[in-house]
Amino acid sequence: MTYPAAPRPAIACPAHAASALAVRLTAAPLVGDPAASEPRLDDLLKHDDVAALVDAYPLARRVLAGIAGGSPFLYDLAATDPARLVRLFTSAPEERLAALIEETRAAVVASPDDAGAMRALRLMKQEAALLIALADIGGVWDLARVTGALTEIADVAVQAALRRLLLAAASEGKLVPPDPAEPERGSGYFVLAMGKMGAGELNYSSDIDLVVFYDRERAPLRPGVEVGPLFVRITRGLVKLLQERTADGYVFRVDLRLRPDPASTQVAMTTIAGLHYYEREGQTWERSAYIKARPCAGDYATAAAFLDELVPFIWRRFLDYAAISDVHAMKRQIHAYRGHDDIAVEGHNVKLGRGGIREIEFFAQTQQLIVGGRNAHLRLRQTLAALAALAEGGWIAPAARDELTAAYEFLRAVEHRLQMVADEQTQSLPEETHALDAFARFFGHDGRDAFADAILPHLRTVQRHYAGLFEDAPPVAQVEGAFRFPDDRDDKETLDTLKGLGFRDPLAASFIVREWLAGRPRALRSEASRALLADLVPALLDGFASSGNADVALTTFDRFVSGLGGALRLLTLLRRNPDLVRLLASVMGTAPRIAEMLARRPQVLDALLDPAFFGPLPDRDTQEQRFAATLADAASDEDFLDRIRLLGQEQKILIAMRVLSGTLTATQAGAAYARLAVALVRFLHAHVLDRFVAQHGRVPGMATAVLALGKLGGREMTAGSDLDLIVLYEFDKEHPESDGPRPLYGAQYFARLTQRLINALTVQTNVGKLYDVDMRLRPSGRSGPLAASLDSFRSYQLTEAWTWEHMALTRARVISAPPDFAARVEESIREVLAQPRDPDAIAGDVVEMRRAIAEEKGEGEAWDLKHAAGGLVDLEFIAQYLQLVYGADQPELFDTNTGRVFDGALRLGLIPVEDAETLRGAVRLYQNLTQVLRLCLSAPFDPNTAGANLLALLTRAGDVPDFATLDAHLRETQAKVRTVFDRLLGNQPG
């Protein structure tokens, strides 16, 4: 017998039904994978109230279906508390947000302990996150209301937490507030919101940038209480209340690094010290940052007085030519290079990438900075308001305002939707096409192509306006002094100019330029070439000086020019593209490794004229097709080796130039270098095998596989990475002899074949070599044979290998082999890694290895990014430990890439969220910095002797305002990583 289903309760909105969120829905995501999302939605609909809700409001069903398929974070918030979900849908979002805020203010202050206050703050953030996301996804709130609500939550969190801490200080007898109910009033202590929080434009999963000051004269302290230690302690308590992870998550990640000189100042500093700093040392970027600054908590009267005193620093009364110079220096980054508008969608960073949000903000803020001193109506915090004011004042065209406004609103919506997926502070679109397709549907577009059609016009529009910013920009070189280079002598005033620019040997510099202009190099014998060069000399010399290594840059460029057959085409290109002049000069002085390669291959510069240079990186198939076409008609073995080296060098230079220009992220660069290496190895493997078979024949049943480990295995290569390889083979043991004219027997055959492959990769030909190859990770290391049979490899790994060898094996992947043999090799690797292991024993081995490395290499130098305490070695060892210990039960944890291992460990609940964020952030930071350092230097990096241009590149790579902040951030990150290492493995090394 079947029984009728129980009737669902009717869901009705309150009396003010017209304002309820469910009633006001106008949009919903598309579902990319119904098979995956529908079971999750069905689980949610098992709750009667939710089921009744979607029956009453069909668009609510579509919103929930989109969340089930597109956002694990929002789905968990919905499923954790279905009653809360229904309450949000049936309430007016504005009223519910206001009520939530008031409830939280009261709860934080009234809580008997910090744990209760932290819970109240986190529950507010959870409910607000779901509420704001539903209003955003459902088309109920526009961008301004969404960012305003996110900022309001941040303000309330900071204000409530601070009030609690000040009340605690009062109860301890340290603070005597004039108004005990509102202890922040008259306290002398205040918090400035910076960045997007300051502008009321906070994004969905944003950090909050805060700067804390106090006026020691206004602080109402009990006699004998020291103001500095008290307010520093309160600030640290504020960060803890907001940032510390609990079972309920966190409220906001707090960034205090925008304060003056963060590497050497306390987290709260006196107003006097702050004002003195900005008066003496304040930089243009700090002026720009203070455009958005506003008090968000504490003593508002003191904060207002402080900001009033900063007005002359931020807003200059005269037309700010110093700022103009700084703006143009920033603008000349190659990502503003005119004419290149082919932007990759996959992996594109909608904030920092070309045509992104940062460029819109830069467009508005720089013009505000330059003319805002004389035009107070331009002193606006919000980007769109600033664009409107600039248009109203005639500083930009109304069309520019409208186009940039539309782009900003679209890109911010994309940014928010990206961050809703997993509550991560990301602005990068998925790199894999299938993942981008799924995200596009979550964003409401019918797949990847429809999304690309929508976003690309906005990115190109922003890029066009950004590249056209200040078309009347001054020439690249703005150097006072003489630039005269007569044939027969050195000009004294010119020597003084060169010395003032930073050339340590002005006489040598003058001689080189005079040789150029006299036509001594073959490439400069034509009158037209020399005339073009004469125009470019000031810009080139200024660019060499700006690199911080002027003499090296000049001599490198001299070798570059001397190696050219003719320079007319190159010089014409440089004359028409001043951005390229600065890029080339920067490379010559900042990246000698790349400069030397470019000097040998100047024709690579042709690629910079191709719009595809800045487009999507070629996938494996496309790259291999191009290589095959180039290598197909090689006339000889020597010709083949030369051609493949030229291909490799050219591609390495192009990847390097994109890293240096900021158009390729470290992750993308690591993958690109690895993809290039794999392609080169595959072609050489096939080529060497063909030649070897022609001489020695084939062994019956034979197959060979090239196994990549280390940086190549993990797709984390840099410009200077060598290749960690293992060669495995199999054959018919009953017929071990090859059938060629010069037969070889069994293992001897494969050892010689492997040696040929190594030679093909490493031998120096007329055009250089490809890679250094390290085979030490093969079974038995240097003492073992060059190649191993799969059976012996498997047996060794299962019975004899040490823990360190299994750690190395976590990064192993087959890069060249017949498909069936590759599958057997991968299966054997997985079998070895998935063996059950004793966690304590593995931890002990890992710690002992780390200690040995520290003793041999040292670990006290922070900028030795690999070996420093808390550096890359610690990260890799943590990832490998997790895989070896948990992989038997959680095979999905196995991945050759360090960052993705931490992603998996977080997803599987193997490490706390806070640790995962530390580790993943450290991976990104170290890889970003390592890419730049490996491109630019062959020797260890010393911040004290590095050129200004290299420091600027590193600062950009670390996404911080200046090098001092980067240095402090690096050291703080390393300390956190070492703490995680100690906590996970149970014994701090060293």
RADA-V941786 format. One record per helix or strand of 3 or more residues. SS is the DSSP state (A for helix, B for strand). FROM is the first residue (numbers start at 0). TO is the last residue. Records with the same first field share a line. If there is no record, write none. Layout:
SS->FROM-TO + FROM-TO
This chain:
A->16-18 + 20-23 + 33-44 + 47-55 + 57-69 + 71-79 + 81-88 + 92-109 + 113-136 + 142-170 + 179-181 + 194-197 + 226-242 + 270-280 + 283-289 + 299-313 + 320-330 + 333-335 + 356-370 + 375-377 + 382-391 + 397-421 + 432-441 + 447-466 + 491-500 + 505-516 + 521-523 + 526-545 + 549-561 + 567-575 + 577-589 + 591-599 + 601-608 + 610-613 + 619-630 + 636-660 + 665-695 + 709-712 + 746-761 + 780-782 + 789-798 + 802-808 + 818-832 + 838-856 + 871-885 + 890-892 + 897-906 + 912-935 + 947-956 + 962-984
B->188-192 + 207-213 + 267-269 + 293-297 + 702-708 + 722-729 + 786-788 + 812-816
